[in-house]
Amino acid sequence: MDTINKRIYLCLAHMGGQELQFVKEAFDTNWVVPLGPNVNGFEADLEAFVGENKKVVALSAGTAAVHLALLACGVGAGDEVICQSFTFCASANPITYLGATPVFVDSESETWNMDPQLLEEAINDRIAKTGKKPKAIVPVYLYGMPAKLDEIMAVAAKYDIPVVEDAAEGFGSKFDGRVCGTFGRYGVLSFNGNKMITTSGGGALICQDEAAKTEIMFYATQARESYPYYQHEHIGYNYRLSNICAGIGRGQMLVVDEHIAHHKRLCALYKALLADVKGITLHENPSERYDSNYWLNTILLDSDLAIKGEELAYAEQIQGAVGGAAGVTHQAQTIHTDCEPNRNVEALRMALDRAGVEARPLWKPMHKQPVFADAPAYVNGVSEALFKRGLCLPSGPCVTEDDVRYIVQVIKDSIL
Ligand SMILES: *Cc1c(COP(=O)(O)O)cnc(C)c1O
């Protein structure tokens, strides 16, 4: 059978074994709709996992969870929302769905996440310039690493602005022993095919209480008033998770702890194997307070580290999506953009690609994306510098310890 496992990918989905049983039950009982025992069971599993007496709503995507959280924070046309710049586009796109404007804030160099000092500067400057407070703050746990949550939450409390934590990549990560996604008013989870656990596609929103959960469910199911006929007083969305997908999620919750332990084990192995490699730095927890799930292990290359074949980096245009499984991309019109990874990073990515290993540059900061060229940004150079020097390495449950040894050997052989 043709599978997609021929290469070593960053983080492929991995079934624990019980998923099909839950899905079969859904078929056998005809719960083939976006509600039912698997949805309820999955939500209960998630609530037990995140703790802190939180309530969780299962949704069709992490992006939908960001969208509904912002809606519930009252974000609307003409508002501003502060968002970490160093992230995947799904943290920021829903801000624009609501007619609001993202205000991007750069990162600090320890966690790579939102810089709390710059956050406060941004809030003060937005108040000075617009006379209004930003409506929400969206910090992100990039590659699973918790942010400086004590400081970010203190700034948010000082200005009384709700926090929507984008924990899409940080499922199971902890700060000061507490699960990420439970600090803010809402916490976003993603169960896309490449995340810590998957429902093939799906997400969830961590809510503070039952009332907040009910409100999110109302908007996720087309905002219907209780009449015998369809009566609408609000604009709703079709964002509930299917009972079929939730069955996969219930199976995945039986192996989530194993998955997280596996990602951490691979981190420790990358650390040991890369310890004597000059010019390459692995991204790690800055202190005991941080407990990253190491969803993706990432490295930084010193800009003067010489990699074989650098003269060929950016020689040819990329066809399609790097990695392959990412759907349709527009064909790029140029080889270069005004902000791209250093040549040695691209040369190493190409060497790994030829060796059958998927590696990917760090996410390009939103304030450097043409689509957000007009959005206000508070920048310190940190995320741009990291983007130019960094690569994500295979870290998922399908990646074996031998795979990591092979990957590090390819890296070592690529150094001039
Ligand atoms: C994956 C991801 C999302 C979106 O999740 P989907 O389930 O793919 O919609 C949001 N934010 C970040 C940081 C992500 O990595």
The ligand as a Tripos MOL2 file, in Angstrom:
@<TRIPOS>MOLECULE
LIG
   15    15     1     0     0
SMALL
NO_CHARGES

@<TRIPOS>ATOM
      1 C1         -1.7710   24.9470   13.5660 C.3       1 LIG1
      2 C2         -1.8590   26.2830   14.1710 C.ar      1 LIG1
      3 C3         -3.0770   26.9810   14.2400 C.ar      1 LIG1
      4 C4         -4.3260   26.5520   13.5310 C.3       1 LIG1
      5 O1         -4.7890   25.3110   13.7750 O.3       1 LIG1
      6 P1         -5.6570   24.5250   12.6640 P.3       1 LIG1
      7 O2         -6.2500   23.4050   13.4320 O.co2     1 LIG1
      8 O3         -4.6780   24.0730   11.6290 O.co2     1 LIG1
      9 O4         -6.6610   25.4540   12.1040 O.co2     1 LIG1
     10 C5         -3.1140   28.1800   14.9130 C.ar      1 LIG1
     11 N1         -2.0150   28.6930   15.4640 N.ar      1 LIG1
     12 C6         -0.8270   28.0760   15.3920 C.ar      1 LIG1
     13 C7          0.3640   28.7090   16.0640 C.3       1 LIG1
     14 C8         -0.6940   26.8640   14.7270 C.ar      1 LIG1
     15 O5          0.5090   26.2720   14.6370 O.3       1 LIG1
@<TRIPOS>BOND
     1     1     2 1
     2     2     3 ar
     3     2    14 ar
     4     3     4 1
     5     3    10 ar
     6     4     5 1
     7     5     6 1
     8     6     7 2
     9     6     8 1
    10     6     9 1
    11    10    11 ar
    12    11    12 ar
    13    12    13 1
    14    12    14 ar
    15    14    15 1
@<TRIPOS>SUBSTRUCTURE
     1 LIG1         1 GROUP 0 **** ****
